[in-house]
Amino acid sequence: MKLAVQLFARARDLAGRELVNLELDEGACVADLRTALAEQVPQLIPLAQGLLIAVGTHYADNHVRIDADDPIACFPPVSGG
């Protein structure tokens, strides 16, 4: 399945683009997306495991399955005081 993954904040800056198109197998989960994202955009390797990934309108853990029509967005973790 083809997915368009939208990147925000530091992830967008490191990748040098707002959108990454990925090809994943049917039945893929968020963990598969993290791996594919790091492979396609090596600049994201330092952030890949810590990215907050939204599938639709909810943040998803690594076990959540992804459908081809799901909007996907990636946000780096935020810290501050």
Chimera marker file (.cmm) of the C-alpha trace (Angstrom):
<marker_set name="trace">
<marker id="1" x="0.000" y="0.000" z="0.000" r="1" g="1" b="0" radius="0.5"/>
<marker id="2" x="1.119" y="3.548" z="-0.643" r="1" g="1" b="0" radius="0.5"/>
<marker id="3" x="1.139" y="6.039" z="2.201" r="1" g="1" b="0" radius="0.5"/>
<marker id="4" x="1.818" y="9.760" z="2.356" r="1" g="1" b="0" radius="0.5"/>
<marker id="5" x="3.429" y="10.548" z="5.705" r="1" g="1" b="0" radius="0.5"/>
<marker id="6" x="3.332" y="14.165" z="6.824" r="1" g="1" b="0" radius="0.5"/>
<marker id="7" x="6.285" y="15.398" z="8.874" r="1" g="1" b="0" radius="0.5"/>
<marker id="8" x="6.234" y="18.244" z="11.390" r="1" g="1" b="0" radius="0.5"/>
<marker id="9" x="8.748" y="20.378" z="13.298" r="1" g="1" b="0" radius="0.5"/>
<marker id="10" x="12.258" y="18.897" z="13.664" r="1" g="1" b="0" radius="0.5"/>
<marker id="11" x="11.349" y="15.805" z="11.594" r="1" g="1" b="0" radius="0.5"/>
<marker id="12" x="10.382" y="18.053" z="8.682" r="1" g="1" b="0" radius="0.5"/>
<marker id="13" x="13.565" y="20.100" z="9.104" r="1" g="1" b="0" radius="0.5"/>
<marker id="14" x="15.837" y="17.038" z="9.149" r="1" g="1" b="0" radius="0.5"/>
<marker id="15" x="14.115" y="15.431" z="6.166" r="1" g="1" b="0" radius="0.5"/>
<marker id="16" x="14.094" y="18.680" z="4.207" r="1" g="1" b="0" radius="0.5"/>
<marker id="17" x="10.492" y="18.088" z="3.160" r="1" g="1" b="0" radius="0.5"/>
<marker id="18" x="6.976" y="17.972" z="4.575" r="1" g="1" b="0" radius="0.5"/>
<marker id="19" x="5.809" y="14.760" z="2.963" r="1" g="1" b="0" radius="0.5"/>
<marker id="20" x="7.349" y="11.320" z="2.527" r="1" g="1" b="0" radius="0.5"/>
<marker id="21" x="5.724" y="8.715" z="0.302" r="1" g="1" b="0" radius="0.5"/>
<marker id="22" x="6.191" y="5.154" z="1.539" r="1" g="1" b="0" radius="0.5"/>
<marker id="23" x="5.296" y="1.751" z="0.165" r="1" g="1" b="0" radius="0.5"/>
<marker id="24" x="4.312" y="-0.772" z="2.862" r="1" g="1" b="0" radius="0.5"/>
<marker id="25" x="2.816" y="-4.252" z="2.753" r="1" g="1" b="0" radius="0.5"/>
<marker id="26" x="-0.882" y="-4.654" z="3.473" r="1" g="1" b="0" radius="0.5"/>
<marker id="27" x="-1.392" y="-5.230" z="7.185" r="1" g="1" b="0" radius="0.5"/>
<marker id="28" x="1.663" y="-3.148" z="8.122" r="1" g="1" b="0" radius="0.5"/>
<marker id="29" x="1.772" y="-1.552" z="11.546" r="1" g="1" b="0" radius="0.5"/>
<marker id="30" x="3.340" y="1.604" z="12.978" r="1" g="1" b="0" radius="0.5"/>
<marker id="31" x="6.594" y="-0.251" z="13.743" r="1" g="1" b="0" radius="0.5"/>
<marker id="32" x="6.892" y="-1.110" z="10.027" r="1" g="1" b="0" radius="0.5"/>
<marker id="33" x="6.271" y="2.527" z="9.164" r="1" g="1" b="0" radius="0.5"/>
<marker id="34" x="9.079" y="3.645" z="11.516" r="1" g="1" b="0" radius="0.5"/>
<marker id="35" x="11.505" y="1.229" z="9.849" r="1" g="1" b="0" radius="0.5"/>
<marker id="36" x="10.529" y="2.265" z="6.324" r="1" g="1" b="0" radius="0.5"/>
<marker id="37" x="10.722" y="5.943" z="7.210" r="1" g="1" b="0" radius="0.5"/>
<marker id="38" x="14.261" y="5.573" z="8.618" r="1" g="1" b="0" radius="0.5"/>
<marker id="39" x="15.344" y="3.559" z="5.564" r="1" g="1" b="0" radius="0.5"/>
<marker id="40" x="13.966" y="6.062" z="3.070" r="1" g="1" b="0" radius="0.5"/>
<marker id="41" x="15.044" y="9.180" z="4.973" r="1" g="1" b="0" radius="0.5"/>
<marker id="42" x="18.241" y="8.306" z="6.883" r="1" g="1" b="0" radius="0.5"/>
<marker id="43" x="18.357" y="11.813" z="8.387" r="1" g="1" b="0" radius="0.5"/>
<marker id="44" x="15.399" y="10.719" z="10.560" r="1" g="1" b="0" radius="0.5"/>
<marker id="45" x="17.196" y="7.750" z="12.138" r="1" g="1" b="0" radius="0.5"/>
<marker id="46" x="17.998" y="9.682" z="15.363" r="1" g="1" b="0" radius="0.5"/>
<marker id="47" x="14.285" y="10.528" z="15.776" r="1" g="1" b="0" radius="0.5"/>
<marker id="48" x="12.599" y="7.446" z="14.295" r="1" g="1" b="0" radius="0.5"/>
<marker id="49" x="12.007" y="5.484" z="17.500" r="1" g="1" b="0" radius="0.5"/>
<marker id="50" x="10.853" y="8.528" z="19.470" r="1" g="1" b="0" radius="0.5"/>
<marker id="51" x="8.486" y="10.027" z="16.900" r="1" g="1" b="0" radius="0.5"/>
<marker id="52" x="4.896" y="10.453" z="17.947" r="1" g="1" b="0" radius="0.5"/>
<marker id="53" x="2.910" y="8.950" z="15.095" r="1" g="1" b="0" radius="0.5"/>
<marker id="54" x="-0.708" y="9.798" z="14.542" r="1" g="1" b="0" radius="0.5"/>
<marker id="55" x="-2.849" y="7.402" z="12.526" r="1" g="1" b="0" radius="0.5"/>
<marker id="56" x="-5.996" y="9.282" z="11.667" r="1" g="1" b="0" radius="0.5"/>
<marker id="57" x="-6.707" y="11.569" z="14.603" r="1" g="1" b="0" radius="0.5"/>
<marker id="58" x="-5.105" y="9.451" z="17.351" r="1" g="1" b="0" radius="0.5"/>
<marker id="59" x="-1.542" y="8.824" z="18.422" r="1" g="1" b="0" radius="0.5"/>
<marker id="60" x="-0.667" y="5.197" z="17.809" r="1" g="1" b="0" radius="0.5"/>
<marker id="61" x="1.755" y="2.752" z="19.394" r="1" g="1" b="0" radius="0.5"/>
<marker id="62" x="3.922" y="0.400" z="17.351" r="1" g="1" b="0" radius="0.5"/>
<marker id="63" x="1.295" y="-2.359" z="17.191" r="1" g="1" b="0" radius="0.5"/>
<marker id="64" x="-1.476" y="-0.328" z="15.539" r="1" g="1" b="0" radius="0.5"/>
<marker id="65" x="-2.277" y="-1.535" z="12.026" r="1" g="1" b="0" radius="0.5"/>
<marker id="66" x="-2.334" y="0.991" z="9.209" r="1" g="1" b="0" radius="0.5"/>
<marker id="67" x="-4.828" y="1.090" z="6.341" r="1" g="1" b="0" radius="0.5"/>
<marker id="68" x="-4.019" y="2.624" z="2.964" r="1" g="1" b="0" radius="0.5"/>
<marker id="69" x="-6.520" y="5.447" z="3.469" r="1" g="1" b="0" radius="0.5"/>
<marker id="70" x="-5.301" y="6.426" z="6.960" r="1" g="1" b="0" radius="0.5"/>
<marker id="71" x="-3.759" y="9.884" z="7.211" r="1" g="1" b="0" radius="0.5"/>
<marker id="72" x="-0.348" y="9.579" z="8.898" r="1" g="1" b="0" radius="0.5"/>
<marker id="73" x="1.517" y="12.373" z="10.688" r="1" g="1" b="0" radius="0.5"/>
<marker id="74" x="4.828" y="12.316" z="12.567" r="1" g="1" b="0" radius="0.5"/>
<marker id="75" x="5.763" y="14.671" z="15.375" r="1" g="1" b="0" radius="0.5"/>
<marker id="76" x="9.065" y="14.706" z="17.254" r="1" g="1" b="0" radius="0.5"/>
<marker id="77" x="8.801" y="14.468" z="21.036" r="1" g="1" b="0" radius="0.5"/>
<marker id="78" x="8.494" y="17.835" z="22.727" r="1" g="1" b="0" radius="0.5"/>
<marker id="79" x="10.297" y="18.921" z="25.847" r="1" g="1" b="0" radius="0.5"/>
<marker id="80" x="10.457" y="22.118" z="27.705" r="1" g="1" b="0" radius="0.5"/>
<marker id="81" x="9.611" y="23.800" z="30.916" r="1" g="1" b="0" radius="0.5"/>
<link id1="1" id2="2" r="1" g="1" b="0" radius="0.2"/>
<link id1="2" id2="3" r="1" g="1" b="0" radius="0.2"/>
<link id1="3" id2="4" r="1" g="1" b="0" radius="0.2"/>
<link id1="4" id2="5" r="1" g="1" b="0" radius="0.2"/>
<link id1="5" id2="6" r="1" g="1" b="0" radius="0.2"/>
<link id1="6" id2="7" r="1" g="1" b="0" radius="0.2"/>
<link id1="7" id2="8" r="1" g="1" b="0" radius="0.2"/>
<link id1="8" id2="9" r="1" g="1" b="0" radius="0.2"/>
<link id1="9" id2="10" r="1" g="1" b="0" radius="0.2"/>
<link id1="10" id2="11" r="1" g="1" b="0" radius="0.2"/>
<link id1="11" id2="12" r="1" g="1" b="0" radius="0.2"/>
<link id1="12" id2="13" r="1" g="1" b="0" radius="0.2"/>
<link id1="13" id2="14" r="1" g="1" b="0" radius="0.2"/>
<link id1="14" id2="15" r="1" g="1" b="0" radius="0.2"/>
<link id1="15" id2="16" r="1" g="1" b="0" radius="0.2"/>
<link id1="16" id2="17" r="1" g="1" b="0" radius="0.2"/>
<link id1="17" id2="18" r="1" g="1" b="0" radius="0.2"/>
<link id1="18" id2="19" r="1" g="1" b="0" radius="0.2"/>
<link id1="19" id2="20" r="1" g="1" b="0" radius="0.2"/>
<link id1="20" id2="21" r="1" g="1" b="0" radius="0.2"/>
<link id1="21" id2="22" r="1" g="1" b="0" radius="0.2"/>
<link id1="22" id2="23" r="1" g="1" b="0" radius="0.2"/>
<link id1="23" id2="24" r="1" g="1" b="0" radius="0.2"/>
<link id1="24" id2="25" r="1" g="1" b="0" radius="0.2"/>
<link id1="25" id2="26" r="1" g="1" b="0" radius="0.2"/>
<link id1="26" id2="27" r="1" g="1" b="0" radius="0.2"/>
<link id1="27" id2="28" r="1" g="1" b="0" radius="0.2"/>
<link id1="28" id2="29" r="1" g="1" b="0" radius="0.2"/>
<link id1="29" id2="30" r="1" g="1" b="0" radius="0.2"/>
<link id1="30" id2="31" r="1" g="1" b="0" radius="0.2"/>
<link id1="31" id2="32" r="1" g="1" b="0" radius="0.2"/>
<link id1="32" id2="33" r="1" g="1" b="0" radius="0.2"/>
<link id1="33" id2="34" r="1" g="1" b="0" radius="0.2"/>
<link id1="34" id2="35" r="1" g="1" b="0" radius="0.2"/>
<link id1="35" id2="36" r="1" g="1" b="0" radius="0.2"/>
<link id1="36" id2="37" r="1" g="1" b="0" radius="0.2"/>
<link id1="37" id2="38" r="1" g="1" b="0" radius="0.2"/>
<link id1="38" id2="39" r="1" g="1" b="0" radius="0.2"/>
<link id1="39" id2="40" r="1" g="1" b="0" radius="0.2"/>
<link id1="40" id2="41" r="1" g="1" b="0" radius="0.2"/>
<link id1="41" id2="42" r="1" g="1" b="0" radius="0.2"/>
<link id1="42" id2="43" r="1" g="1" b="0" radius="0.2"/>
<link id1="43" id2="44" r="1" g="1" b="0" radius="0.2"/>
<link id1="44" id2="45" r="1" g="1" b="0" radius="0.2"/>
<link id1="45" id2="46" r="1" g="1" b="0" radius="0.2"/>
<link id1="46" id2="47" r="1" g="1" b="0" radius="0.2"/>
<link id1="47" id2="48" r="1" g="1" b="0" radius="0.2"/>
<link id1="48" id2="49" r="1" g="1" b="0" radius="0.2"/>
<link id1="49" id2="50" r="1" g="1" b="0" radius="0.2"/>
<link id1="50" id2="51" r="1" g="1" b="0" radius="0.2"/>
<link id1="51" id2="52" r="1" g="1" b="0" radius="0.2"/>
<link id1="52" id2="53" r="1" g="1" b="0" radius="0.2"/>
<link id1="53" id2="54" r="1" g="1" b="0" radius="0.2"/>
<link id1="54" id2="55" r="1" g="1" b="0" radius="0.2"/>
<link id1="55" id2="56" r="1" g="1" b="0" radius="0.2"/>
<link id1="56" id2="57" r="1" g="1" b="0" radius="0.2"/>
<link id1="57" id2="58" r="1" g="1" b="0" radius="0.2"/>
<link id1="58" id2="59" r="1" g="1" b="0" radius="0.2"/>
<link id1="59" id2="60" r="1" g="1" b="0" radius="0.2"/>
<link id1="60" id2="61" r="1" g="1" b="0" radius="0.2"/>
<link id1="61" id2="62" r="1" g="1" b="0" radius="0.2"/>
<link id1="62" id2="63" r="1" g="1" b="0" radius="0.2"/>
<link id1="63" id2="64" r="1" g="1" b="0" radius="0.2"/>
<link id1="64" id2="65" r="1" g="1" b="0" radius="0.2"/>
<link id1="65" id2="66" r="1" g="1" b="0" radius="0.2"/>
<link id1="66" id2="67" r="1" g="1" b="0" radius="0.2"/>
<link id1="67" id2="68" r="1" g="1" b="0" radius="0.2"/>
<link id1="68" id2="69" r="1" g="1" b="0" radius="0.2"/>
<link id1="69" id2="70" r="1" g="1" b="0" radius="0.2"/>
<link id1="70" id2="71" r="1" g="1" b="0" radius="0.2"/>
<link id1="71" id2="72" r="1" g="1" b="0" radius="0.2"/>
<link id1="72" id2="73" r="1" g="1" b="0" radius="0.2"/>
<link id1="73" id2="74" r="1" g="1" b="0" radius="0.2"/>
<link id1="74" id2="75" r="1" g="1" b="0" radius="0.2"/>
<link id1="75" id2="76" r="1" g="1" b="0" radius="0.2"/>
<link id1="76" id2="77" r="1" g="1" b="0" radius="0.2"/>
<link id1="77" id2="78" r="1" g="1" b="0" radius="0.2"/>
<link id1="78" id2="79" r="1" g="1" b="0" radius="0.2"/>
<link id1="79" id2="80" r="1" g="1" b="0" radius="0.2"/>
<link id1="80" id2="81" r="1" g="1" b="0" radius="0.2"/>
</marker_set>
